[in-house]
Amino acid sequence: MYPHKNLCWVCKLGLMDYLPARMLQKALAGARFDAKVPDLLLLLEHPPTYTLGRRAVEDHLLVSREELSRQGVEIHRVDRGGDITFHGPGQLVGYPVIHLANRAGGAGRYLRDLEEVLIRALAPFGVPAGRLPGFTGVWTEGGKIAAIGVKINADRVTEHGFALNLETDLRYFDQIVPCGIRGKAVTSLSRELGVRVSVEEAARTVSAAFGDVFAMSMEEVPPSRLEMFQEEIIERAAS
């Protein structure tokens, strides 16, 4: 059993389709509430995928679904906050599954904490980043470099998370109104620096910053550590 202490597992899942990753989050959220696991941070990449949050407007998808099918891009309506965004290779996606029961501040504080994680994670690369008043996410002079969209479930366990553009193909953002925000550029770490930054490099700085901001001890575990929840994942997928 894992009580609500300061341990956080970090699990790097590599490239993973969106729906299996979503099912894994749901199963782990239940396991976290039942204290079968400590807090977790899942780090991964997705194949090209657009997700539309609870506030998404269909018109913010600027090309037809038929065209996206031809491109091999998946589209999913999801239960996170926010509008439409893109996930794809060269982007570090983070899904924290943490229990907020003993943390003050509610959803607003949680969003600001995630922004702070990403701002600190970018600092070692020499990229000044910060917040833009009135908007959720993390920004540089070149544009929005990280999107955030979350859900805090009825048990006060977090789902969904953030997406940090490393060497993402930014042309995919031309096919949407990213996060429903018109007239704002989207950028990536490689565009800001002019050099490639790997997912592995970024995962290290994100994990360290997450531990600092949330005052947690980060312990990396292999994906096989989560296989014990496979039956629960299948049951939740069927429900």
GROMACS elastic network, one bead per residue, 0.5 to 0.9 nm:
[ bonds ]
;  ai    aj funct       b0    kb
    1    34     6  0.84923   500
    1    35     6  0.56169   500
    1    36     6  0.51416   500
    1    37     6  0.69363   500
    1    38     6  0.84776   500
    2     5     6  0.75386   500
    2     7     6  0.88183   500
    2    32     6  0.82476   500
    2    34     6  0.86490   500
    2    36     6  0.57343   500
    2    37     6  0.54793   500
    2    38     6  0.53336   500
    2    39     6  0.88201   500
    3    35     6  0.56722   500
    3    36     6  0.83876   500
    3    37     6  0.83429   500
    3    38     6  0.71115   500
    4     7     6  0.83298   500
    4    32     6  0.89762   500
    4    35     6  0.74427   500
    4    38     6  0.70359   500
    4    39     6  0.78700   500
    4    99     6  0.73474   500
    4   101     6  0.86228   500
    4   102     6  0.81313   500
    5     8     6  0.86220   500
    5    38     6  0.74967   500
    5    39     6  0.83459   500
    5   216     6  0.83407   500
    6    38     6  0.81869   500
    6    39     6  0.79304   500
    6   214     6  0.85812   500
    6   215     6  0.69091   500
    6   217     6  0.59506   500
    6   218     6  0.86174   500
    7    38     6  0.60977   500
    7    39     6  0.65312   500
    7    40     6  0.84502   500
    7   216     6  0.56305   500
    7   218     6  0.62923   500
    7   219     6  0.72720   500
    8    38     6  0.58561   500
    8    40     6  0.50694   500
    8    41     6  0.69977   500
    8    98     6  0.83119   500
    8   211     6  0.79527   500
    8   216     6  0.61144   500
    8   217     6  0.59163   500
    8   219     6  0.61001   500
    8   220     6  0.84236   500
    9    37     6  0.85602   500
    9    38     6  0.67573   500
    9    39     6  0.63071   500
    9    41     6  0.61713   500
    9    42     6  0.82576   500
    9   217     6  0.84010   500
    9   218     6  0.58890   500
    9   220     6  0.56341   500
    9   221     6  0.62268   500
   10    39     6  0.88847   500
   10    40     6  0.58621   500
   10    42     6  0.59774   500
   10    43     6  0.73611   500
   10   207     6  0.73027   500
   10   218     6  0.64299   500
   10   219     6  0.58091   500
   10   221     6  0.59823   500
   10   222     6  0.84017   500
   11    40     6  0.75518   500
   11    41     6  0.63740   500
   11    43     6  0.61453   500
   11    44     6  0.84884   500
   11   219     6  0.86358   500
   11   220     6  0.59051   500
   11   221     6  0.53494   500
   11   222     6  0.59061   500
   11   223     6  0.60776   500
   11   225     6  0.86840   500
   11   226     6  0.87514   500
   12    41     6  0.85794   500
   12    42     6  0.60987   500
   12    44     6  0.58705   500
   12   200     6  0.89542   500
   12   203     6  0.82930   500
   12   220     6  0.80399   500
   12   221     6  0.79249   500
   12   222     6  0.70514   500
   12   223     6  0.68930   500
   13    16     6  0.69044   500
   13    42     6  0.70415   500
   13    43     6  0.61486   500
   13    44     6  0.50676   500
   13    45     6  0.78119   500
   13   222     6  0.81474   500
   13   223     6  0.61828   500
   14    43     6  0.75319   500
   14    45     6  0.59065   500
   14    46     6  0.83638   500
   15    44     6  0.59599   500
   15    46     6  0.54547   500
   15    47     6  0.69924   500
   15    89     6  0.77193   500
   16    19     6  0.86218   500
   16    20     6  0.72721   500
   16    21     6  0.65723   500
   16    44     6  0.68764   500
   16    45     6  0.61869   500
   16    46     6  0.52697   500
   16    47     6  0.70722   500
   17    20     6  0.59213   500
   17    21     6  0.64494   500
   17    22     6  0.88760   500
   17    45     6  0.83302   500
   17    46     6  0.55714   500
   17    47     6  0.61902   500
   17    49     6  0.86900   500
   18    21     6  0.52343   500
   18    22     6  0.62043   500
   18    23     6  0.88084   500
   18    45     6  0.89863   500
   18    46     6  0.61560   500
   18    47     6  0.76706   500
   18    49     6  0.73983   500
   18    74     6  0.85169   500
   18    76     6  0.85768   500
   18    87     6  0.88549   500
   19    23     6  0.62131   500
   19    24     6  0.85564   500
   19    76     6  0.85780   500
   20    23     6  0.50865   500
   20    24     6  0.61522   500
   20    25     6  0.86896   500
   20   233     6  0.88720   500
   20   237     6  0.89248   500
   21    24     6  0.50324   500
   21    25     6  0.62973   500
   21    26     6  0.88178   500
   21    44     6  0.89598   500
   21    46     6  0.89079   500
   22    25     6  0.51201   500
   22    26     6  0.64134   500
   22    27     6  0.87790   500
   22   159     6  0.86815   500
   22   160     6  0.78752   500
   23    26     6  0.51820   500
   23    27     6  0.62766   500
   23    28     6  0.86042   500
   23   233     6  0.60656   500
   23   234     6  0.81137   500
   23   236     6  0.71699   500
   23   237     6  0.61379   500
   24    27     6  0.51902   500
   24    28     6  0.60787   500
   24    29     6  0.84639   500
   24   226     6  0.88770   500
   24   229     6  0.84082   500
   24   230     6  0.83596   500
   24   233     6  0.60202   500
   25    28     6  0.51317   500
   25    29     6  0.59560   500
   25    30     6  0.86746   500
   25    42     6  0.85532   500
   25    95     6  0.75545   500
   25    96     6  0.86506   500
   25    97     6  0.70365   500
   25   159     6  0.64375   500
   25   160     6  0.76423   500
   25   233     6  0.87816   500
   26    29     6  0.50701   500
   26    30     6  0.64645   500
   26    31     6  0.87189   500
   26    97     6  0.89488   500
   26   159     6  0.73831   500
   26   233     6  0.75972   500
   26   236     6  0.74076   500
   26   237     6  0.87689   500
   27    30     6  0.53034   500
   27    31     6  0.63027   500
   27    32     6  0.86346   500
   27   229     6  0.70863   500
   27   230     6  0.84832   500
   27   232     6  0.61055   500
   27   233     6  0.51768   500
   27   234     6  0.87297   500
   27   235     6  0.87994   500
   27   236     6  0.66344   500
   27   237     6  0.87793   500
   28    32     6  0.58572   500
   28    33     6  0.84901   500
   28    36     6  0.88370   500
   28    37     6  0.77605   500
   28    40     6  0.84396   500
   28    97     6  0.70625   500
   28   226     6  0.85461   500
   28   229     6  0.75959   500
   28   232     6  0.88230   500
   28   233     6  0.82519   500
   29    32     6  0.50259   500
   29    33     6  0.62807   500
   29    34     6  0.86569   500
   29    97     6  0.59816   500
   29    98     6  0.77531   500
   29    99     6  0.84773   500
   29   153     6  0.85964   500
   29   155     6  0.87469   500
   29   157     6  0.60838   500
   29   158     6  0.72097   500
   29   159     6  0.72051   500
   30    33     6  0.52221   500
   30    34     6  0.62892   500
   30    35     6  0.86602   500
   30    36     6  0.86997   500
   30   155     6  0.85906   500
   30   157     6  0.82761   500
   31    34     6  0.50443   500
   31    35     6  0.61470   500
   31    36     6  0.51177   500
   31    37     6  0.60575   500
   31    38     6  0.87886   500
   31   229     6  0.82109   500
   31   232     6  0.89303   500
   32    36     6  0.58440   500
   32    37     6  0.52005   500
   32    38     6  0.62498   500
   32    39     6  0.66597   500
   32    40     6  0.84450   500
   32    97     6  0.74263   500
   32    98     6  0.72532   500
   32    99     6  0.70697   500
   32   157     6  0.74885   500
   33    36     6  0.76680   500
   33    37     6  0.84263   500
   33    98     6  0.88535   500
   33    99     6  0.70130   500
   33   155     6  0.67812   500
   33   156     6  0.83560   500
   33   157     6  0.68794   500
   34    37     6  0.79314   500
   35    38     6  0.67009   500
   37    40     6  0.79352   500
   38    97     6  0.89191   500
   38    98     6  0.78562   500
   38    99     6  0.87855   500
   39    96     6  0.76982   500
   39    97     6  0.58660   500
   39    99     6  0.66742   500
   39   216     6  0.89636   500
   40    95     6  0.81586   500
   40    96     6  0.57396   500
   40    97     6  0.50393   500
   40    98     6  0.60997   500
   40   218     6  0.88530   500
   41    94     6  0.66222   500
   41    95     6  0.57266   500
   41    97     6  0.61652   500
   41    98     6  0.79435   500
   41   207     6  0.80103   500
   41   210     6  0.86682   500
   41   218     6  0.89036   500
   42    93     6  0.80371   500
   42    94     6  0.55805   500
   42    96     6  0.61718   500
   42    97     6  0.78141   500
   43    92     6  0.67637   500
   43    93     6  0.57041   500
   43    95     6  0.65718   500
   43    96     6  0.86433   500
   43   203     6  0.70868   500
   43   207     6  0.89188   500
   44    91     6  0.83010   500
   44    92     6  0.60019   500
   44    93     6  0.53192   500
   44    94     6  0.66389   500
   44    95     6  0.84957   500
   44   199     6  0.84359   500
   44   203     6  0.89130   500
   45    87     6  0.76396   500
   45    88     6  0.64972   500
   45    89     6  0.58150   500
   45    90     6  0.71699   500
   45    91     6  0.60657   500
   45    92     6  0.57088   500
   45    93     6  0.57659   500
   45    94     6  0.87351   500
   45   199     6  0.84147   500
   46    49     6  0.70454   500
   46    87     6  0.59324   500
   46    89     6  0.59967   500
   46    90     6  0.88382   500
   46    91     6  0.78999   500
   46    92     6  0.86781   500
   46    93     6  0.77793   500
   47    73     6  0.77680   500
   47    74     6  0.82634   500
   47    87     6  0.70589   500
   47    89     6  0.58551   500
   48    72     6  0.74549   500
   48    73     6  0.51211   500
   48    74     6  0.65727   500
   48    86     6  0.73090   500
   48    87     6  0.57344   500
   48    89     6  0.68665   500
   48   172     6  0.84402   500
   49    72     6  0.87948   500
   49    73     6  0.53343   500
   49    75     6  0.57698   500
   49    76     6  0.77206   500
   49    85     6  0.84843   500
   49    86     6  0.58084   500
   49    87     6  0.51230   500
   49    88     6  0.62300   500
   50    61     6  0.88970   500
   50    73     6  0.73007   500
   50    74     6  0.62028   500
   50    76     6  0.64250   500
   50    77     6  0.86906   500
   50    84     6  0.68686   500
   50    85     6  0.57243   500
   50    87     6  0.62648   500
   50    88     6  0.87247   500
   50   176     6  0.88193   500
   51    56     6  0.89124   500
   51    74     6  0.83383   500
   51    75     6  0.57659   500
   51    77     6  0.57901   500
   51    78     6  0.64915   500
   51    83     6  0.81587   500
   51    84     6  0.56259   500
   51    85     6  0.56847   500
   51    86     6  0.65234   500
   51    87     6  0.78555   500
   52    55     6  0.77316   500
   52    56     6  0.52814   500
   52    57     6  0.79591   500
   52    58     6  0.82847   500
   52    75     6  0.77486   500
   52    76     6  0.62445   500
   52    78     6  0.59300   500
   52    79     6  0.84116   500
   52    80     6  0.83982   500
   52    82     6  0.77513   500
   52    83     6  0.55657   500
   52    85     6  0.67376   500
   52   179     6  0.88915   500
   53    56     6  0.52094   500
   53    57     6  0.88875   500
   53    76     6  0.87822   500
   53    77     6  0.62377   500
   53    78     6  0.52085   500
   53    79     6  0.58429   500
   53    80     6  0.51957   500
   53    81     6  0.53893   500
   53    82     6  0.50519   500
   53    84     6  0.60482   500
   53    85     6  0.83832   500
   53   149     6  0.78018   500
   53   179     6  0.89824   500
   54    57     6  0.89067   500
   54    77     6  0.78483   500
   54    78     6  0.68044   500
   54    79     6  0.57255   500
   54    80     6  0.60993   500
   54    81     6  0.54431   500
   54    82     6  0.61460   500
   54    83     6  0.66624   500
   55    80     6  0.88553   500
   55    81     6  0.66879   500
   55    82     6  0.53890   500
   55    83     6  0.50514   500
   55    84     6  0.83081   500
   55   180     6  0.88288   500
   56    59     6  0.86749   500
   56    60     6  0.74325   500
   56    77     6  0.86075   500
   56    81     6  0.88054   500
   56    82     6  0.66026   500
   56    84     6  0.55903   500
   56   179     6  0.80239   500
   56   180     6  0.72627   500
   57    60     6  0.55402   500
   57    61     6  0.78227   500
   57    83     6  0.69531   500
   57    84     6  0.77499   500
   57   180     6  0.77210   500
   58    61     6  0.57251   500
   58    62     6  0.86035   500
   58    84     6  0.87027   500
   59    62     6  0.64589   500
   59   176     6  0.85528   500
   59   177     6  0.84952   500
   60    83     6  0.83810   500
   60    84     6  0.70641   500
   60   175     6  0.85077   500
   60   176     6  0.54020   500
   60   178     6  0.77152   500
   60   179     6  0.85954   500
   60   180     6  0.64833   500
   61    64     6  0.75319   500
   61    65     6  0.85353   500
   61    84     6  0.76874   500
   61   175     6  0.64684   500
   61   177     6  0.67190   500
   61   178     6  0.89837   500
   62   174     6  0.81127   500
   62   175     6  0.51060   500
   62   176     6  0.51233   500
   62   177     6  0.73665   500
   63    66     6  0.83381   500
   63    67     6  0.66134   500
   63    68     6  0.72341   500
   63   175     6  0.59781   500
   63   176     6  0.76281   500
   64    67     6  0.52071   500
   64    68     6  0.64768   500
   64    69     6  0.86859   500
   65    69     6  0.61001   500
   65    70     6  0.86432   500
   65    73     6  0.89500   500
   65    75     6  0.80556   500
   66    69     6  0.50373   500
   66    70     6  0.63674   500
   66    71     6  0.87574   500
   67    70     6  0.50570   500
   67    71     6  0.63605   500
   67    72     6  0.87496   500
   67    73     6  0.88434   500
   68    72     6  0.62095   500
   68    73     6  0.52300   500
   68    74     6  0.73370   500
   68    75     6  0.82694   500
   69    73     6  0.57333   500
   69    74     6  0.70785   500
   69    75     6  0.88501   500
   70    73     6  0.76474   500
   71    74     6  0.89927   500
   78    81     6  0.86005   500
   79   150     6  0.84367   500
   79   151     6  0.70494   500
   79   160     6  0.87150   500
   80    83     6  0.88018   500
   80   149     6  0.57683   500
   80   152     6  0.86039   500
   80   159     6  0.78397   500
   80   160     6  0.64688   500
   80   161     6  0.85819   500
   81   148     6  0.86722   500
   81   149     6  0.51971   500
   81   150     6  0.55365   500
   81   151     6  0.63811   500
   82    85     6  0.87113   500
   82   136     6  0.89856   500
   82   148     6  0.80998   500
   82   149     6  0.57146   500
   82   150     6  0.80420   500
   82   179     6  0.65067   500
   82   180     6  0.80956   500
   83   149     6  0.84140   500
   83   177     6  0.88043   500
   83   178     6  0.76627   500
   83   180     6  0.55571   500
   83   181     6  0.88841   500
   84   176     6  0.73533   500
   84   177     6  0.71756   500
   84   178     6  0.59375   500
   84   180     6  0.64374   500
   85   147     6  0.77413   500
   85   173     6  0.77652   500
   85   176     6  0.75685   500
   85   177     6  0.80397   500
   85   178     6  0.53956   500
   85   179     6  0.56047   500
   85   180     6  0.84680   500
   86   163     6  0.86751   500
   86   172     6  0.70882   500
   86   173     6  0.67045   500
   86   176     6  0.83564   500
   86   178     6  0.76887   500
   87    90     6  0.89740   500
   87    91     6  0.68438   500
   87    92     6  0.88163   500
   87    93     6  0.78029   500
   87   163     6  0.72750   500
   87   165     6  0.89416   500
   87   168     6  0.85497   500
   88    91     6  0.59066   500
   88    92     6  0.87073   500
   88   168     6  0.66798   500
   88   169     6  0.78130   500
   88   172     6  0.87826   500
   89    92     6  0.81584   500
   89   167     6  0.79537   500
   89   168     6  0.61741   500
   89   169     6  0.78669   500
   90   164     6  0.89357   500
   90   165     6  0.68248   500
   90   166     6  0.55248   500
   90   169     6  0.75418   500
   90   197     6  0.89361   500
   90   198     6  0.76649   500
   90   199     6  0.68142   500
   91   163     6  0.64867   500
   91   164     6  0.56013   500
   91   166     6  0.52530   500
   91   167     6  0.65836   500
   91   168     6  0.54709   500
   91   169     6  0.89510   500
   91   188     6  0.86993   500
   91   199     6  0.72129   500
   92   162     6  0.82586   500
   92   163     6  0.57106   500
   92   164     6  0.51297   500
   92   165     6  0.65432   500
   92   166     6  0.69090   500
   92   199     6  0.60322   500
   92   200     6  0.89176   500
   92   202     6  0.74388   500
   92   203     6  0.72836   500
   93   161     6  0.75073   500
   93   162     6  0.57505   500
   93   164     6  0.63365   500
   93   165     6  0.86899   500
   94   160     6  0.78031   500
   94   161     6  0.56393   500
   94   162     6  0.52517   500
   94   163     6  0.63425   500
   94   164     6  0.82808   500
   94   206     6  0.88632   500
   95   150     6  0.88457   500
   95   158     6  0.84245   500
   95   159     6  0.64881   500
   95   160     6  0.51893   500
   95   162     6  0.67429   500
   95   163     6  0.89562   500
   96   158     6  0.64707   500
   96   159     6  0.64460   500
   96   160     6  0.70624   500
   96   161     6  0.61914   500
   96   162     6  0.86981   500
   97   157     6  0.63760   500
   97   158     6  0.50413   500
   97   159     6  0.57091   500
   97   160     6  0.81352   500
   97   161     6  0.88326   500
   98   156     6  0.84004   500
   98   157     6  0.54882   500
   98   158     6  0.54627   500
   98   159     6  0.81024   500
   99   102     6  0.76709   500
   99   103     6  0.82397   500
   99   155     6  0.80596   500
   99   156     6  0.59758   500
   99   158     6  0.66144   500
  100   103     6  0.50413   500
  100   104     6  0.78709   500
  100   106     6  0.79207   500
  100   110     6  0.86441   500
  100   152     6  0.85217   500
  100   155     6  0.87612   500
  100   156     6  0.55091   500
  100   157     6  0.60703   500
  100   158     6  0.74843   500
  101   104     6  0.82003   500
  101   155     6  0.81530   500
  101   156     6  0.60454   500
  101   157     6  0.78888   500
  103   106     6  0.75817   500
  103   110     6  0.89218   500
  104   109     6  0.76424   500
  104   110     6  0.89415   500
  105   108     6  0.65978   500
  105   110     6  0.71638   500
  106   109     6  0.56002   500
  106   110     6  0.63617   500
  106   111     6  0.89287   500
  107   111     6  0.62197   500
  107   112     6  0.86876   500
  107   150     6  0.88093   500
  107   151     6  0.86961   500
  107   152     6  0.73791   500
  108   111     6  0.52752   500
  108   112     6  0.63633   500
  108   113     6  0.86585   500
  109   112     6  0.51220   500
  109   113     6  0.61002   500
  109   114     6  0.87117   500
  110   113     6  0.50325   500
  110   114     6  0.63186   500
  110   115     6  0.87249   500
  111   114     6  0.51686   500
  111   115     6  0.63243   500
  111   116     6  0.86578   500
  111   136     6  0.75826   500
  111   137     6  0.84282   500
  111   148     6  0.76278   500
  111   149     6  0.84403   500
  111   150     6  0.80287   500
  112   115     6  0.50454   500
  112   116     6  0.61803   500
  112   117     6  0.87092   500
  112   131     6  0.89860   500
  112   136     6  0.82362   500
  112   137     6  0.87248   500
  113   117     6  0.62491   500
  113   118     6  0.88486   500
  113   210     6  0.87414   500
  113   213     6  0.66566   500
  113   214     6  0.76316   500
  114   117     6  0.50145   500
  114   118     6  0.65096   500
  114   119     6  0.86941   500
  114   137     6  0.85578   500
  114   148     6  0.78156   500
  114   161     6  0.82386   500
  114   162     6  0.77571   500
  114   210     6  0.78946   500
  114   213     6  0.82816   500
  115   118     6  0.53064   500
  115   119     6  0.61650   500
  115   120     6  0.86487   500
  115   130     6  0.79181   500
  115   131     6  0.74458   500
  115   136     6  0.79659   500
  115   137     6  0.61284   500
  115   138     6  0.60269   500
  115   146     6  0.85225   500
  115   148     6  0.79206   500
  115   162     6  0.88698   500
  116   119     6  0.50181   500
  116   120     6  0.60997   500
  116   121     6  0.84103   500
  116   130     6  0.81390   500
  116   131     6  0.88173   500
  116   138     6  0.85473   500
  116   209     6  0.82263   500
  116   210     6  0.86363   500
  116   213     6  0.71420   500
  117   120     6  0.53383   500
  117   121     6  0.60621   500
  117   122     6  0.87709   500
  117   206     6  0.66843   500
  117   207     6  0.86003   500
  117   208     6  0.86788   500
  117   209     6  0.51424   500
  117   210     6  0.53398   500
  117   211     6  0.86027   500
  117   212     6  0.80402   500
  117   213     6  0.62064   500
  117   214     6  0.86524   500
  118   122     6  0.61824   500
  118   123     6  0.87022   500
  118   129     6  0.84203   500
  118   130     6  0.88363   500
  118   137     6  0.89829   500
  118   138     6  0.71180   500
  118   146     6  0.76954   500
  118   162     6  0.88826   500
  118   164     6  0.78759   500
  118   205     6  0.88059   500
  118   206     6  0.65436   500
  118   209     6  0.73714   500
  118   210     6  0.82371   500
  119   122     6  0.54060   500
  119   123     6  0.65461   500
  119   127     6  0.88183   500
  119   128     6  0.78047   500
  119   129     6  0.55206   500
  119   130     6  0.60004   500
  119   131     6  0.85023   500
  119   138     6  0.68975   500
  119   139     6  0.86700   500
  119   209     6  0.86597   500
  120   123     6  0.52263   500
  120   124     6  0.77144   500
  120   129     6  0.84162   500
  120   205     6  0.80524   500
  120   206     6  0.78673   500
  120   209     6  0.59050   500
  120   210     6  0.88034   500
  120   213     6  0.89051   500
  121   124     6  0.66543   500
  121   125     6  0.80892   500
  121   202     6  0.74343   500
  121   203     6  0.87902   500
  121   204     6  0.84982   500
  121   207     6  0.81417   500
  121   208     6  0.76269   500
  121   209     6  0.56161   500
  121   210     6  0.83611   500
  122   125     6  0.55518   500
  122   126     6  0.69116   500
  122   127     6  0.57403   500
  122   128     6  0.73009   500
  122   129     6  0.70472   500
  122   189     6  0.83892   500
  122   202     6  0.81574   500
  122   205     6  0.75497   500
  122   206     6  0.81212   500
  123   126     6  0.52032   500
  123   127     6  0.56107   500
  123   128     6  0.64177   500
  123   129     6  0.76329   500
  123   205     6  0.89069   500
  124   127     6  0.75739   500
  124   205     6  0.76130   500
  125   128     6  0.88238   500
  125   189     6  0.86499   500
  125   193     6  0.81186   500
  125   197     6  0.89373   500
  126   193     6  0.82680   500
  127   140     6  0.75689   500
  127   189     6  0.79343   500
  127   192     6  0.73005   500
  127   193     6  0.75738   500
  128   139     6  0.86937   500
  128   140     6  0.63405   500
  128   141     6  0.80558   500
  129   138     6  0.65503   500
  129   139     6  0.54685   500
  129   141     6  0.77351   500
  129   145     6  0.84798   500
  130   137     6  0.85655   500
  130   138     6  0.55642   500
  130   139     6  0.53887   500
  130   140     6  0.65491   500
  131   134     6  0.87846   500
  131   135     6  0.75631   500
  131   136     6  0.74773   500
  131   137     6  0.66741   500
  131   138     6  0.53265   500
  131   139     6  0.58821   500
  131   140     6  0.84904   500
  132   135     6  0.56573   500
  132   136     6  0.74563   500
  132   137     6  0.77311   500
  132   138     6  0.73269   500
  132   139     6  0.66140   500
  133   136     6  0.81730   500
  135   138     6  0.87595   500
  135   181     6  0.88915   500
  136   147     6  0.73573   500
  136   148     6  0.66641   500
  136   149     6  0.84335   500
  137   144     6  0.72286   500
  137   145     6  0.79087   500
  137   146     6  0.56676   500
  137   148     6  0.54402   500
  137   149     6  0.86430   500
  137   162     6  0.84357   500
  138   143     6  0.87293   500
  138   144     6  0.59746   500
  138   145     6  0.59042   500
  138   146     6  0.50836   500
  138   147     6  0.67681   500
  138   148     6  0.83349   500
  138   164     6  0.88077   500
  139   142     6  0.76599   500
  139   143     6  0.55590   500
  139   145     6  0.54659   500
  139   146     6  0.69898   500
  139   186     6  0.87042   500
  139   187     6  0.85778   500
  140   143     6  0.52772   500
  140   144     6  0.62880   500
  140   145     6  0.66769   500
  140   187     6  0.80330   500
  140   192     6  0.83944   500
  141   144     6  0.84122   500
  141   192     6  0.88153   500
  142   145     6  0.82197   500
  142   185     6  0.69740   500
  142   186     6  0.73716   500
  142   187     6  0.59639   500
  142   188     6  0.84950   500
  142   191     6  0.85326   500
  142   192     6  0.70050   500
  143   184     6  0.65569   500
  143   187     6  0.52073   500
  143   188     6  0.83986   500
  144   147     6  0.74283   500
  144   165     6  0.88957   500
  144   184     6  0.74717   500
  144   185     6  0.62838   500
  144   187     6  0.56668   500
  144   188     6  0.79941   500
  145   163     6  0.84840   500
  145   164     6  0.61292   500
  145   165     6  0.56371   500
  145   166     6  0.82846   500
  145   186     6  0.61570   500
  145   187     6  0.51064   500
  145   188     6  0.54028   500
  145   189     6  0.71430   500
  146   162     6  0.68882   500
  146   163     6  0.54317   500
  146   165     6  0.60938   500
  146   186     6  0.86137   500
  146   187     6  0.85341   500
  146   188     6  0.82917   500
  147   161     6  0.85529   500
  147   162     6  0.56047   500
  147   163     6  0.53049   500
  147   164     6  0.67489   500
  147   165     6  0.86385   500
  147   179     6  0.77628   500
  148   160     6  0.85057   500
  148   161     6  0.57678   500
  148   163     6  0.65128   500
  148   164     6  0.88918   500
  149   160     6  0.64670   500
  149   161     6  0.54959   500
  149   162     6  0.63043   500
  149   163     6  0.87937   500
  150   158     6  0.71042   500
  150   159     6  0.59659   500
  150   161     6  0.50957   500
  150   162     6  0.78417   500
  151   157     6  0.83193   500
  151   158     6  0.57847   500
  151   159     6  0.50879   500
  151   160     6  0.61331   500
  151   161     6  0.79977   500
  152   155     6  0.77807   500
  152   156     6  0.54189   500
  152   157     6  0.55624   500
  152   159     6  0.62218   500
  152   160     6  0.88052   500
  153   156     6  0.51834   500
  153   157     6  0.55406   500
  153   158     6  0.63485   500
  153   159     6  0.73715   500
  154   157     6  0.74476   500
  155   158     6  0.87851   500
  158   161     6  0.81599   500
  164   168     6  0.89264   500
  164   188     6  0.77576   500
  164   189     6  0.83276   500
  164   202     6  0.88976   500
  165   168     6  0.55209   500
  165   169     6  0.88608   500
  165   170     6  0.86318   500
  165   186     6  0.88354   500
  165   187     6  0.71038   500
  165   189     6  0.62052   500
  165   190     6  0.83551   500
  166   187     6  0.87779   500
  166   188     6  0.51187   500
  166   190     6  0.57611   500
  166   191     6  0.82916   500
  166   196     6  0.77721   500
  166   197     6  0.62928   500
  166   198     6  0.72711   500
  166   199     6  0.72288   500
  166   202     6  0.79647   500
  167   170     6  0.82981   500
  167   188     6  0.59979   500
  167   189     6  0.65083   500
  167   190     6  0.52838   500
  167   191     6  0.74499   500
  167   196     6  0.67082   500
  167   197     6  0.71018   500
  167   198     6  0.79988   500
  167   199     6  0.88794   500
  168   171     6  0.86850   500
  168   172     6  0.87098   500
  168   187     6  0.87291   500
  168   188     6  0.66041   500
  168   189     6  0.87414   500
  168   190     6  0.84126   500
  169   172     6  0.63180   500
  169   173     6  0.82874   500
  169   188     6  0.87925   500
  170   173     6  0.55152   500
  170   174     6  0.73442   500
  170   186     6  0.72384   500
  170   187     6  0.71564   500
  170   188     6  0.77212   500
  171   174     6  0.52425   500
  171   175     6  0.74182   500
  172   175     6  0.56441   500
  172   176     6  0.75741   500
  173   176     6  0.55015   500
  173   177     6  0.72546   500
  173   178     6  0.62947   500
  173   186     6  0.74221   500
  174   177     6  0.74453   500
  174   178     6  0.82732   500
  175   178     6  0.86688   500
  176   179     6  0.84909   500
  176   180     6  0.82507   500
  177   180     6  0.50593   500
  177   181     6  0.60419   500
  177   182     6  0.61198   500
  177   183     6  0.88752   500
  178   181     6  0.58192   500
  178   182     6  0.74906   500
  178   184     6  0.85439   500
  178   185     6  0.89489   500
  178   186     6  0.80069   500
  179   182     6  0.86241   500
  181   184     6  0.65178   500
  182   185     6  0.85811   500
  187   190     6  0.85345   500
  187   191     6  0.65384   500
  187   192     6  0.72793   500
  188   191     6  0.51919   500
  188   192     6  0.62661   500
  188   193     6  0.86845   500
  189   192     6  0.50588   500
  189   193     6  0.60916   500
  189   194     6  0.81363   500
  189   195     6  0.82924   500
  189   196     6  0.79274   500
  189   197     6  0.71241   500
  190   193     6  0.51413   500
  190   194     6  0.53286   500
  190   195     6  0.52084   500
  190   196     6  0.51424   500
  190   197     6  0.62440   500
  191   194     6  0.52608   500
  191   195     6  0.74082   500
  191   196     6  0.85329   500
  192   195     6  0.82702   500
  193   196     6  0.78570   500
  193   197     6  0.87494   500
  197   200     6  0.83518   500
  197   201     6  0.65826   500
  197   202     6  0.70534   500
  198   201     6  0.52610   500
  198   202     6  0.64056   500
  198   203     6  0.85348   500
  199   202     6  0.51631   500
  199   203     6  0.59008   500
  199   204     6  0.86916   500
  200   203     6  0.50257   500
  200   204     6  0.64559   500
  201   204     6  0.54384   500
  201   205     6  0.68325   500
  201   206     6  0.88711   500
  202   205     6  0.53117   500
  202   206     6  0.60588   500
  202   207     6  0.84743   500
  203   206     6  0.50945   500
  203   207     6  0.59332   500
  203   208     6  0.85117   500
  204   207     6  0.52563   500
  204   208     6  0.62464   500
  204   209     6  0.86335   500
  205   208     6  0.51671   500
  205   209     6  0.60815   500
  205   210     6  0.84832   500
  206   209     6  0.51143   500
  206   210     6  0.59737   500
  206   211     6  0.86000   500
  207   210     6  0.50735   500
  207   211     6  0.63148   500
  207   212     6  0.87550   500
  207   218     6  0.71281   500
  208   211     6  0.52366   500
  208   212     6  0.63745   500
  208   213     6  0.88271   500
  208   218     6  0.74765   500
  209   212     6  0.50143   500
  209   213     6  0.61041   500
  209   214     6  0.84412   500
  210   213     6  0.53064   500
  210   214     6  0.59469   500
  210   215     6  0.79046   500
  210   216     6  0.76360   500
  210   218     6  0.82681   500
  211   214     6  0.54187   500
  211   215     6  0.53666   500
  211   217     6  0.59512   500
  211   218     6  0.59336   500
  212   215     6  0.51066   500
  212   216     6  0.67355   500
  212   217     6  0.85109   500
  213   216     6  0.79410   500
  221   224     6  0.81089   500
  221   225     6  0.64369   500
  221   226     6  0.87326   500
  222   225     6  0.56080   500
  222   226     6  0.78370   500
  223   226     6  0.55869   500
  223   227     6  0.71243   500
  224   227     6  0.51780   500
  224   228     6  0.80210   500
  225   228     6  0.68882   500
  225   229     6  0.89338   500
  226   229     6  0.58596   500
  226   230     6  0.75129   500
  227   230     6  0.52313   500
  227   231     6  0.85463   500
  228   231     6  0.74780   500
  228   232     6  0.85050   500
  229   232     6  0.52148   500
  229   233     6  0.61276   500
  229   234     6  0.87553   500
  230   234     6  0.62863   500
  230   235     6  0.86832   500
  231   234     6  0.51796   500
  231   235     6  0.62630   500
  231   236     6  0.86920   500
  232   235     6  0.50122   500
  232   236     6  0.60953   500
  232   237     6  0.84723   500
  233   236     6  0.52300   500
  233   237     6  0.60772   500
  233   238     6  0.86741   500
  234   237     6  0.50837   500
  234   238     6  0.63242   500
  234   239     6  0.88365   500
  235   238     6  0.52512   500
  235   239     6  0.64167   500
  236   239     6  0.51061   500
